[in-house]
Amino acid sequence: MAKPNYQFEKRQREQQKKQKKAEKAQRKALPAQTEPSATDFPVQAPAAE
């Protein structure tokens, strides 16, 4: 019976964690960029003179 390759399994887990962390950081950065643009130009009624 073959021995399990623990180093390979550990490396796979670490790569998955790293990828998940990068995706989470990207999702956090994306709303931060889109949110201010929506509030930059608030809709206001024209001033009546």
Phi and psi restraints in degrees (range 20) as a CNS / XPLOR table:
assign (resid 1 and name C) (resid 2 and name N)
       (resid 2 and name CA) (resid 2 and name C) 1.0 -77.4 20.0 2
assign (resid 2 and name N) (resid 2 and name CA)
       (resid 2 and name C) (resid 3 and name N) 1.0 147.2 20.0 2
assign (resid 2 and name C) (resid 3 and name N)
       (resid 3 and name CA) (resid 3 and name C) 1.0 -79.3 20.0 2
assign (resid 3 and name N) (resid 3 and name CA)
       (resid 3 and name C) (resid 4 and name N) 1.0 143.4 20.0 2
assign (resid 3 and name C) (resid 4 and name N)
       (resid 4 and name CA) (resid 4 and name C) 1.0 -69.0 20.0 2
assign (resid 4 and name N) (resid 4 and name CA)
       (resid 4 and name C) (resid 5 and name N) 1.0 142.5 20.0 2
assign (resid 4 and name C) (resid 5 and name N)
       (resid 5 and name CA) (resid 5 and name C) 1.0 -95.4 20.0 2
assign (resid 5 and name N) (resid 5 and name CA)
       (resid 5 and name C) (resid 6 and name N) 1.0 91.1 20.0 2
assign (resid 5 and name C) (resid 6 and name N)
       (resid 6 and name CA) (resid 6 and name C) 1.0 -67.6 20.0 2
assign (resid 6 and name N) (resid 6 and name CA)
       (resid 6 and name C) (resid 7 and name N) 1.0 -32.4 20.0 2
assign (resid 6 and name C) (resid 7 and name N)
       (resid 7 and name CA) (resid 7 and name C) 1.0 -64.6 20.0 2
assign (resid 7 and name N) (resid 7 and name CA)
       (resid 7 and name C) (resid 8 and name N) 1.0 -40.6 20.0 2
assign (resid 7 and name C) (resid 8 and name N)
       (resid 8 and name CA) (resid 8 and name C) 1.0 -63.4 20.0 2
assign (resid 8 and name N) (resid 8 and name CA)
       (resid 8 and name C) (resid 9 and name N) 1.0 -45.7 20.0 2
assign (resid 8 and name C) (resid 9 and name N)
       (resid 9 and name CA) (resid 9 and name C) 1.0 -62.2 20.0 2
assign (resid 9 and name N) (resid 9 and name CA)
       (resid 9 and name C) (resid 10 and name N) 1.0 -41.7 20.0 2
assign (resid 9 and name C) (resid 10 and name N)
       (resid 10 and name CA) (resid 10 and name C) 1.0 -64.2 20.0 2
assign (resid 10 and name N) (resid 10 and name CA)
       (resid 10 and name C) (resid 11 and name N) 1.0 -43.1 20.0 2
assign (resid 10 and name C) (resid 11 and name N)
       (resid 11 and name CA) (resid 11 and name C) 1.0 -62.7 20.0 2
assign (resid 11 and name N) (resid 11 and name CA)
       (resid 11 and name C) (resid 12 and name N) 1.0 -39.2 20.0 2
assign (resid 11 and name C) (resid 12 and name N)
       (resid 12 and name CA) (resid 12 and name C) 1.0 -63.8 20.0 2
assign (resid 12 and name N) (resid 12 and name CA)
       (resid 12 and name C) (resid 13 and name N) 1.0 -43.6 20.0 2
assign (resid 12 and name C) (resid 13 and name N)
       (resid 13 and name CA) (resid 13 and name C) 1.0 -62.9 20.0 2
assign (resid 13 and name N) (resid 13 and name CA)
       (resid 13 and name C) (resid 14 and name N) 1.0 -42.8 20.0 2
assign (resid 13 and name C) (resid 14 and name N)
       (resid 14 and name CA) (resid 14 and name C) 1.0 -64.1 20.0 2
assign (resid 14 and name N) (resid 14 and name CA)
       (resid 14 and name C) (resid 15 and name N) 1.0 -40.2 20.0 2
assign (resid 14 and name C) (resid 15 and name N)
       (resid 15 and name CA) (resid 15 and name C) 1.0 -65.9 20.0 2
assign (resid 15 and name N) (resid 15 and name CA)
       (resid 15 and name C) (resid 16 and name N) 1.0 -38.9 20.0 2
assign (resid 15 and name C) (resid 16 and name N)
       (resid 16 and name CA) (resid 16 and name C) 1.0 -64.7 20.0 2
assign (resid 16 and name N) (resid 16 and name CA)
       (resid 16 and name C) (resid 17 and name N) 1.0 -42.4 20.0 2
assign (resid 16 and name C) (resid 17 and name N)
       (resid 17 and name CA) (resid 17 and name C) 1.0 -62.1 20.0 2
assign (resid 17 and name N) (resid 17 and name CA)
       (resid 17 and name C) (resid 18 and name N) 1.0 -43.8 20.0 2
assign (resid 17 and name C) (resid 18 and name N)
       (resid 18 and name CA) (resid 18 and name C) 1.0 -63.0 20.0 2
assign (resid 18 and name N) (resid 18 and name CA)
       (resid 18 and name C) (resid 19 and name N) 1.0 -42.5 20.0 2
assign (resid 18 and name C) (resid 19 and name N)
       (resid 19 and name CA) (resid 19 and name C) 1.0 -65.9 20.0 2
assign (resid 19 and name N) (resid 19 and name CA)
       (resid 19 and name C) (resid 20 and name N) 1.0 -42.8 20.0 2
assign (resid 19 and name C) (resid 20 and name N)
       (resid 20 and name CA) (resid 20 and name C) 1.0 -64.2 20.0 2
assign (resid 20 and name N) (resid 20 and name CA)
       (resid 20 and name C) (resid 21 and name N) 1.0 -40.1 20.0 2
assign (resid 20 and name C) (resid 21 and name N)
       (resid 21 and name CA) (resid 21 and name C) 1.0 -64.8 20.0 2
assign (resid 21 and name N) (resid 21 and name CA)
       (resid 21 and name C) (resid 22 and name N) 1.0 -40.8 20.0 2
assign (resid 21 and name C) (resid 22 and name N)
       (resid 22 and name CA) (resid 22 and name C) 1.0 -65.5 20.0 2
assign (resid 22 and name N) (resid 22 and name CA)
       (resid 22 and name C) (resid 23 and name N) 1.0 -41.2 20.0 2
assign (resid 22 and name C) (resid 23 and name N)
       (resid 23 and name CA) (resid 23 and name C) 1.0 -64.1 20.0 2
assign (resid 23 and name N) (resid 23 and name CA)
       (resid 23 and name C) (resid 24 and name N) 1.0 -40.2 20.0 2
assign (resid 23 and name C) (resid 24 and name N)
       (resid 24 and name CA) (resid 24 and name C) 1.0 -65.2 20.0 2
assign (resid 24 and name N) (resid 24 and name CA)
       (resid 24 and name C) (resid 25 and name N) 1.0 -42.2 20.0 2
assign (resid 24 and name C) (resid 25 and name N)
       (resid 25 and name CA) (resid 25 and name C) 1.0 -63.7 20.0 2
assign (resid 25 and name N) (resid 25 and name CA)
       (resid 25 and name C) (resid 26 and name N) 1.0 -37.7 20.0 2
assign (resid 25 and name C) (resid 26 and name N)
       (resid 26 and name CA) (resid 26 and name C) 1.0 -67.0 20.0 2
assign (resid 26 and name N) (resid 26 and name CA)
       (resid 26 and name C) (resid 27 and name N) 1.0 -41.6 20.0 2
assign (resid 26 and name C) (resid 27 and name N)
       (resid 27 and name CA) (resid 27 and name C) 1.0 -65.1 20.0 2
assign (resid 27 and name N) (resid 27 and name CA)
       (resid 27 and name C) (resid 28 and name N) 1.0 -36.4 20.0 2
assign (resid 27 and name C) (resid 28 and name N)
       (resid 28 and name CA) (resid 28 and name C) 1.0 -68.5 20.0 2
assign (resid 28 and name N) (resid 28 and name CA)
       (resid 28 and name C) (resid 29 and name N) 1.0 -37.8 20.0 2
assign (resid 28 and name C) (resid 29 and name N)
       (resid 29 and name CA) (resid 29 and name C) 1.0 -73.8 20.0 2
assign (resid 29 and name N) (resid 29 and name CA)
       (resid 29 and name C) (resid 30 and name N) 1.0 -34.9 20.0 2
assign (resid 29 and name C) (resid 30 and name N)
       (resid 30 and name CA) (resid 30 and name C) 1.0 -63.3 20.0 2
assign (resid 30 and name N) (resid 30 and name CA)
       (resid 30 and name C) (resid 31 and name N) 1.0 -51.0 20.0 2
assign (resid 30 and name C) (resid 31 and name N)
       (resid 31 and name CA) (resid 31 and name C) 1.0 -63.2 20.0 2
assign (resid 31 and name N) (resid 31 and name CA)
       (resid 31 and name C) (resid 32 and name N) 1.0 -32.4 20.0 2
assign (resid 31 and name C) (resid 32 and name N)
       (resid 32 and name CA) (resid 32 and name C) 1.0 -63.9 20.0 2
assign (resid 32 and name N) (resid 32 and name CA)
       (resid 32 and name C) (resid 33 and name N) 1.0 -32.4 20.0 2
assign (resid 32 and name C) (resid 33 and name N)
       (resid 33 and name CA) (resid 33 and name C) 1.0 -78.9 20.0 2
assign (resid 33 and name N) (resid 33 and name CA)
       (resid 33 and name C) (resid 34 and name N) 1.0 -36.7 20.0 2
assign (resid 33 and name C) (resid 34 and name N)
       (resid 34 and name CA) (resid 34 and name C) 1.0 -84.0 20.0 2
assign (resid 34 and name N) (resid 34 and name CA)
       (resid 34 and name C) (resid 35 and name N) 1.0 -27.2 20.0 2
assign (resid 34 and name C) (resid 35 and name N)
       (resid 35 and name CA) (resid 35 and name C) 1.0 -63.4 20.0 2
assign (resid 35 and name N) (resid 35 and name CA)
       (resid 35 and name C) (resid 36 and name N) 1.0 -49.4 20.0 2
assign (resid 35 and name C) (resid 36 and name N)
       (resid 36 and name CA) (resid 36 and name C) 1.0 -63.5 20.0 2
assign (resid 36 and name N) (resid 36 and name CA)
       (resid 36 and name C) (resid 37 and name N) 1.0 -32.6 20.0 2
assign (resid 36 and name C) (resid 37 and name N)
       (resid 37 and name CA) (resid 37 and name C) 1.0 -64.6 20.0 2
assign (resid 37 and name N) (resid 37 and name CA)
       (resid 37 and name C) (resid 38 and name N) 1.0 -31.4 20.0 2
assign (resid 37 and name C) (resid 38 and name N)
       (resid 38 and name CA) (resid 38 and name C) 1.0 -72.6 20.0 2
assign (resid 38 and name N) (resid 38 and name CA)
       (resid 38 and name C) (resid 39 and name N) 1.0 -28.5 20.0 2
assign (resid 38 and name C) (resid 39 and name N)
       (resid 39 and name CA) (resid 39 and name C) 1.0 -98.0 20.0 2
assign (resid 39 and name N) (resid 39 and name CA)
       (resid 39 and name C) (resid 40 and name N) 1.0 -3.1 20.0 2
assign (resid 39 and name C) (resid 40 and name N)
       (resid 40 and name CA) (resid 40 and name C) 1.0 -66.9 20.0 2
assign (resid 40 and name N) (resid 40 and name CA)
       (resid 40 and name C) (resid 41 and name N) 1.0 -35.0 20.0 2
assign (resid 40 and name C) (resid 41 and name N)
       (resid 41 and name CA) (resid 41 and name C) 1.0 -122.4 20.0 2
assign (resid 41 and name N) (resid 41 and name CA)
       (resid 41 and name C) (resid 42 and name N) 1.0 79.0 20.0 2
assign (resid 41 and name C) (resid 42 and name N)
       (resid 42 and name CA) (resid 42 and name C) 1.0 -69.3 20.0 2
assign (resid 42 and name N) (resid 42 and name CA)
       (resid 42 and name C) (resid 43 and name N) 1.0 144.6 20.0 2
assign (resid 42 and name C) (resid 43 and name N)
       (resid 43 and name CA) (resid 43 and name C) 1.0 -80.0 20.0 2
assign (resid 43 and name N) (resid 43 and name CA)
       (resid 43 and name C) (resid 44 and name N) 1.0 122.9 20.0 2
assign (resid 43 and name C) (resid 44 and name N)
       (resid 44 and name CA) (resid 44 and name C) 1.0 -129.1 20.0 2
assign (resid 44 and name N) (resid 44 and name CA)
       (resid 44 and name C) (resid 45 and name N) 1.0 149.3 20.0 2
assign (resid 44 and name C) (resid 45 and name N)
       (resid 45 and name CA) (resid 45 and name C) 1.0 -74.2 20.0 2
assign (resid 45 and name N) (resid 45 and name CA)
       (resid 45 and name C) (resid 46 and name N) 1.0 144.0 20.0 2
assign (resid 45 and name C) (resid 46 and name N)
       (resid 46 and name CA) (resid 46 and name C) 1.0 -64.5 20.0 2
assign (resid 46 and name N) (resid 46 and name CA)
       (resid 46 and name C) (resid 47 and name N) 1.0 145.1 20.0 2
assign (resid 46 and name C) (resid 47 and name N)
       (resid 47 and name CA) (resid 47 and name C) 1.0 -71.7 20.0 2
assign (resid 47 and name N) (resid 47 and name CA)
       (resid 47 and name C) (resid 48 and name N) 1.0 130.1 20.0 2
assign (resid 47 and name C) (resid 48 and name N)
       (resid 48 and name CA) (resid 48 and name C) 1.0 -89.1 20.0 2
assign (resid 48 and name N) (resid 48 and name CA)
       (resid 48 and name C) (resid 49 and name N) 1.0 129.9 20.0 2
